[in-house]
Amino acid sequence: MIKIVKRDQPSRAIFFFTPVLAIFLTLVAGGLIFFILGFKPFEALKFFFIVPIADKYGFSELLLKATPLCLIAIGLSFCFKSNNWNIGAEGQLTFGAIVSGGVALLFYEQEGFYILPIVILAGAIGGMLYASIPAILKTYFNTNEILVSLMLVYVSKLILDYLVVGPWSNPEGFNFPETRQFSDSAKLPLLFEGLRIHAGIFLALAAVVISWFVFYKTYLGFQMKVSGFSLKTAKYAGYKGKKMIILVFLISGACAGLAGVGEITGPIGQLHREISPDYGFTAIIVAFLGRLHPVGIIFASLVVAITYLGAETAQIFMQIPKYTGQVFQGMILFFLLASDYLLFFKFKFIGSKK
């Protein structure tokens, strides 16, 4: 007889094991889906997860996709650790891209080493300003930060759409919804000739190192952990909750804004309608798959990034719908949440009594 009993204390080993279990179950379920669709499961999984990164160019594309996911997930981990739910990173990415793109267009006919740092700083500030809206509304008007941050995503996308179609549109672009190409001084340098991976990866790595130091070596990190475990305990300890809410949202918005900078100042070098394939939403999966740990987020961003590449490769070679990548992302989250059940409950085998 099997009985489900509650654990006395969540297992730390299972805490880090369940993401691996979720990935394994996703592969199994994905193979089953491919079989139902009439494809050979192992061949389809090979095209989905191995073929896209089988050469140097494919691996560089993996890093290119993983960079914004890692940056945004690092920022979200500050919010989630302190029990604040920022669901609008996609909007903060978009607004950061708008602000940095506006600065880049301002220096359109200028060259200089100082332009790129200004563009990067503008993107971070843009993301911070946009993230401050749900933070301030929650702090002083007790609004729900989930709803506010989510609705602001669509506002930022509409602002972007208006700008690239209207006042910022390229006068020589034949009415395509895009801006002029930025000057070379406003673009992130490419790391290798013939590849699209750019210096934005160093921003992500810097965010990982800084977040690790803050989480595990500073008093602020301790405050976030306590707030995440229990808001009542944090208040009793004298922590200032309002300042904490605003601070973590600003950090999260800055990281999302930097991700937006990387998307428009990298290989593309301009603002256009579709600057992000929903990186802001996908990064939520990355944050939890990485257990809100900076190092875990690096590996999680690589795992989730390959679903973007795999969907494109499977569509080209096997005519599998490109939205299969989103199905895999959803399955990862579903199996992660289901596997987390093992954190708090365990199966106990009970022998039958005579």
Backbone hydrogen bonds, N-H to C=O, Kabsch-Sander energy under -0.5 kcal/mol:
donor,donor_aa,acceptor,acceptor_aa,energy
3,K,348,K,-3.0
5,V,3,K,-0.6
5,V,346,K,-2.5
7,R,344,F,-2.6
11,S,343,L,-0.6
15,F,11,S,-1.5
16,F,12,R,-1.2
17,F,13,A,-1.2
18,T,14,I,-2.5
20,V,16,F,-0.5
20,V,17,F,-0.5
21,L,17,F,-2.2
22,A,18,T,-2.7
23,I,19,P,-2.1
24,F,20,V,-2.3
25,L,21,L,-2.7
26,T,22,A,-1.9
27,L,23,I,-2.1
28,V,24,F,-2.2
29,A,25,L,-2.8
30,G,26,T,-2.8
31,G,27,L,-2.5
32,L,28,V,-2.0
33,I,29,A,-2.3
34,F,30,G,-2.5
35,F,31,G,-2.1
36,I,32,L,-2.2
37,L,33,I,-1.9
38,G,35,F,-1.0
39,F,34,F,-2.9
44,A,40,K,-2.7
45,L,41,P,-2.6
46,K,42,F,-1.9
47,F,43,E,-2.2
48,F,44,A,-1.6
49,F,45,L,-2.7
50,I,46,K,-2.2
51,V,46,K,-2.5
53,I,50,I,-1.2
54,A,51,V,-1.7
59,F,55,D,-2.2
60,S,56,K,-2.0
61,E,57,Y,-2.0
62,L,58,G,-1.8
63,L,59,F,-2.0
64,L,60,S,-2.1
65,K,61,E,-2.3
66,A,62,L,-2.3
67,T,63,L,-1.7
69,L,65,K,-1.0
70,C,66,A,-2.8
71,L,67,T,-2.4
72,I,68,P,-2.6
73,A,69,L,-2.4
74,I,70,C,-2.3
75,G,71,L,-1.8
76,L,72,I,-2.7
77,S,73,A,-2.0
78,F,74,I,-0.9
78,F,75,G,-0.8
79,C,75,G,-1.0
80,F,76,L,-3.0
81,K,77,S,-2.3
82,S,78,F,-0.9
82,S,79,C,-0.5
83,N,80,F,-1.4
84,N,79,C,-2.8
86,N,84,N,-0.9
87,I,85,W,-0.9
91,G,88,G,-0.6
92,Q,88,G,-1.7
93,L,89,A,-2.6
94,T,90,E,-2.1
95,F,91,G,-2.6
96,G,92,Q,-2.3
97,A,93,L,-2.2
98,I,94,T,-2.1
99,V,95,F,-2.5
100,S,96,G,-2.5
101,G,97,A,-2.6
102,G,98,I,-2.3
103,V,99,V,-1.9
104,A,100,S,-2.5
105,L,101,G,-2.3
106,L,102,G,-1.6
107,F,103,V,-1.4
108,Y,105,L,-1.5
110,Q,107,F,-1.7
115,I,112,G,-1.2
116,L,185,S,-0.6
118,I,114,Y,-1.4
119,V,115,I,-2.4
120,I,116,L,-2.7
121,L,117,P,-2.6
122,A,118,I,-2.5
123,G,119,V,-2.0
124,A,120,I,-2.1
125,I,121,L,-2.4
126,G,122,A,-2.6
127,G,123,G,-2.3
128,M,124,A,-2.1
129,L,125,I,-2.8
130,Y,126,G,-2.1
131,A,127,G,-2.1
132,S,128,M,-1.7
133,I,129,L,-0.6
133,I,130,Y,-0.7
135,A,131,A,-1.3
136,I,132,S,-2.9
137,L,133,I,-2.3
138,K,134,P,-2.1
139,T,135,A,-2.4
140,Y,136,I,-2.7
141,F,137,L,-1.6
142,N,138,K,-1.0
143,T,137,L,-1.4
145,E,143,T,-0.7
148,V,144,N,-2.2
149,S,145,E,-2.2
150,L,146,I,-1.8
151,M,147,L,-2.6
152,L,148,V,-1.9
153,V,149,S,-0.6
153,V,150,L,-1.0
154,Y,150,L,-0.7
154,Y,151,M,-0.6
155,V,151,M,-1.1
156,S,152,L,-2.3
157,K,153,V,-1.8
158,L,154,Y,-1.8
159,I,155,V,-2.2
160,L,156,S,-2.5
161,D,157,K,-2.4
162,Y,158,L,-2.3
163,L,159,I,-2.2
164,V,160,L,-2.5
165,V,161,D,-1.4
166,G,162,Y,-2.3
168,W,163,L,-2.2
169,S,166,G,-1.5
170,N,178,E,-2.5
173,G,170,N,-2.0
176,F,173,G,-1.7
178,E,164,V,-0.6
178,E,176,F,-2.3
179,T,271,L,-2.4
182,F,269,G,-3.1
186,A,183,S,-1.8
187,K,184,D,-1.3
188,L,265,T,-2.8
191,L,197,I,-2.4
192,F,197,I,-0.6
195,L,192,F,-1.6
199,A,189,P,-1.9
201,I,198,H,-1.6
202,F,199,A,-1.6
203,L,199,A,-0.6
204,A,200,G,-1.5
205,L,201,I,-2.1
206,A,202,F,-2.2
207,A,203,L,-2.1
208,V,204,A,-2.0
209,V,205,L,-2.2
210,I,206,A,-2.6
211,S,207,A,-2.5
212,W,208,V,-2.2
213,F,209,V,-2.1
214,V,210,I,-2.5
215,F,211,S,-3.0
216,Y,212,W,-2.1
217,K,213,F,-2.0
218,T,214,V,-0.9
221,G,214,V,-0.8
222,F,218,T,-1.4
223,Q,219,Y,-2.3
224,M,220,L,-2.2
225,K,221,G,-2.0
226,V,222,F,-2.4
227,S,223,Q,-2.6
228,G,224,M,-2.1
229,F,225,K,-2.0
230,S,226,V,-2.7
234,A,230,S,-1.9
235,K,231,L,-2.3
236,Y,232,K,-2.5
237,A,233,T,-2.1
238,G,235,K,-1.1
239,Y,234,A,-2.4
241,G,239,Y,-1.1
244,M,240,K,-1.8
245,I,241,G,-2.4
246,I,242,K,-2.1
247,L,243,K,-2.5
248,V,244,M,-2.5
249,F,245,I,-1.8
250,L,246,I,-2.2
251,I,247,L,-2.4
252,S,248,V,-2.4
253,G,249,F,-2.8
254,A,250,L,-2.3
255,C,251,I,-2.1
256,A,252,S,-2.1
257,G,253,G,-2.7
258,L,254,A,-2.2
259,A,255,C,-1.9
260,G,256,A,-1.9
261,V,257,G,-2.0
262,G,258,L,-2.2
263,E,259,A,-1.5
264,I,260,G,-1.4
265,T,261,V,-2.4
266,G,262,G,-0.6
273,R,177,P,-1.0
275,I,273,R,-1.0
278,D,276,S,-1.5
282,T,278,D,-2.2
283,A,279,Y,-2.4
284,I,281,F,-1.2
285,I,281,F,-0.7
285,I,282,T,-0.7
286,V,282,T,-1.7
287,A,283,A,-2.7
288,F,284,I,-1.8
289,L,285,I,-2.8
290,G,286,V,-2.2
291,R,288,F,-1.3
292,L,287,A,-2.8
293,H,290,G,-1.8
297,I,293,H,-2.6
298,I,294,P,-1.3
299,F,295,V,-1.5
300,A,296,G,-2.5
301,S,297,I,-2.5
302,L,298,I,-1.5
303,V,299,F,-2.1
304,V,300,A,-2.6
305,A,301,S,-2.2
306,I,302,L,-1.4
307,T,304,V,-1.1
308,Y,304,V,-0.7
308,Y,305,A,-0.9
309,L,305,A,-1.4
310,G,306,I,-3.1
311,A,307,T,-1.7
312,E,308,Y,-1.5
313,T,309,L,-2.5
314,A,310,G,-2.8
315,Q,311,A,-1.6
316,I,312,E,-1.9
317,F,313,T,-2.6
318,M,314,A,-1.9
319,Q,315,Q,-0.8
320,I,314,A,-1.6
324,T,321,P,-1.8
325,G,322,K,-1.4
327,V,323,Y,-1.5
328,F,324,T,-2.3
329,Q,325,G,-2.1
330,G,326,Q,-2.4
331,M,327,V,-2.3
332,I,328,F,-2.3
333,L,329,Q,-1.9
334,F,330,G,-2.6
335,F,331,M,-3.0
336,L,332,I,-1.9
337,L,333,L,-2.5
338,A,334,F,-2.4
339,S,335,F,-2.6
340,D,336,L,-1.8
341,Y,338,A,-1.2
342,L,339,S,-2.1
343,L,340,D,-1.5
344,F,340,D,-0.6
344,F,341,Y,-0.8
345,F,341,Y,-1.6
346,K,5,V,-2.7
348,K,3,K,-3.4
348,K,346,K,-0.5
350,I,1,M,-3.5
350,I,348,K,-0.6
351,G,349,F,-0.5
